[in-house]
């Protein structure tokens, strides 16, 4: 994974640009709503009881995946020489690249719509 939880005195943290620092702070503050995540996990495991520990693990995995997706999208933007906010085309290309690298989750059930 691309990130490491950094302490305030970390040498890496001190090398961040202002934009990188803002993104890192937003990443640290972000999270998923526990109740909604619990419902999603319960659907996946077919209504079995979902423990708090499982909820924490799934939340951490989801957050790491979104972080990877955003960082890859930023790389795509740089390569394509685009500026401004991340656009859907950047997210799609980032997802495609992560899928090629085997960093996405495999679908265990067929999609509902094609």
N, C-alpha and C positions, 0 to 999 in steps of 0.2 A: 504494500500500500504506500501511497505517496506521502503520507503525513506521519508525524510523530507528535504526540502531545508534548508540547514544549513548556518548560518552566520559564518564568519571567527573566531569568538570567542566562538563558540559553544563547550560545554563540550564533546559532542559526537564526533565532528570532531577531537578533540585533542586525542581521544582514538584510532583512526584509525591506522592500521599498514601502512607501506609504500605502500604495494600492494593495500590495500583498498583505500588509498588516491589517488593513480594513477587511479584506476577504477572510483572513485567518480568524479575526475576532468574530465576524459574522458566523463562520463555521463553528466556532466554539460555543456560541450562544444558541445555535440552531438545534432542533430536535424534532421528534415526532410525538404527536399526542398519544399518550399511553392507552387511552380507551379505544381510540380508532385502530391503533396498531394491534391491540389485543383482539379486536373483532376480525381483522384481516388474518391474523395467525390462526384464530379459531376456525375460520373458513377453510384455511389450507389444511389443517390437521383434522378436519371433519368434526368439529364441535367437541373435541376432547378438551379437558380443562387445561388452560394455558397458565403456567406458573409465572411469577414475576421475573425469575431468572431467565426464562426463555424469552420473555418480552424484552428484557434488557439486551440480550444477545442479538435478537432480530433487529432491534433499534440500532445497535452499534453497527451491524453489518449493512443495514440500509443507509446509514449516515456515511459510512466509508465508501459505499458504492456511489452515492450521489457526489461525494467529494472527488472521487476518481473521474466521474463523468464530467463534472464541471472543469476540473484541471485539464482533462483531455480536450474539452471544447475550447478552452483558452489557447491550447497549443494549436488547434485547428485554425482558430481566428488569426493567430500570429502567422501561420503558414500561408493562409489565404490573404494576408495583409488587410484584414478587416479591423475596424475599431468600434468602440461603443459596447453596448450590452451583448451578451450571448444571445444568438438567434436560434430558432428551431433547427435550421440547417446545420448549425455547429453541433447541436446536441445529437442530431441524427448521425452525423459523421463520427462524432466521438463514440457513440454507442456502437456503430459499425466496427470501429477500430478496436474497442474493448472486446467485442464479440470475437473478432479475428484472433485476438491474443488469448482467448479463453477466460476472460475475466468477468463474464456475465453468467447469470444463473440459467441453468437449462430448464426449459419448460417441460413439466411432467404431464400436463394435460393439454390436449389440442386447443387452439384458440377457438373462441365462440364464433368469430366472424373472420372471413378472409378478405 
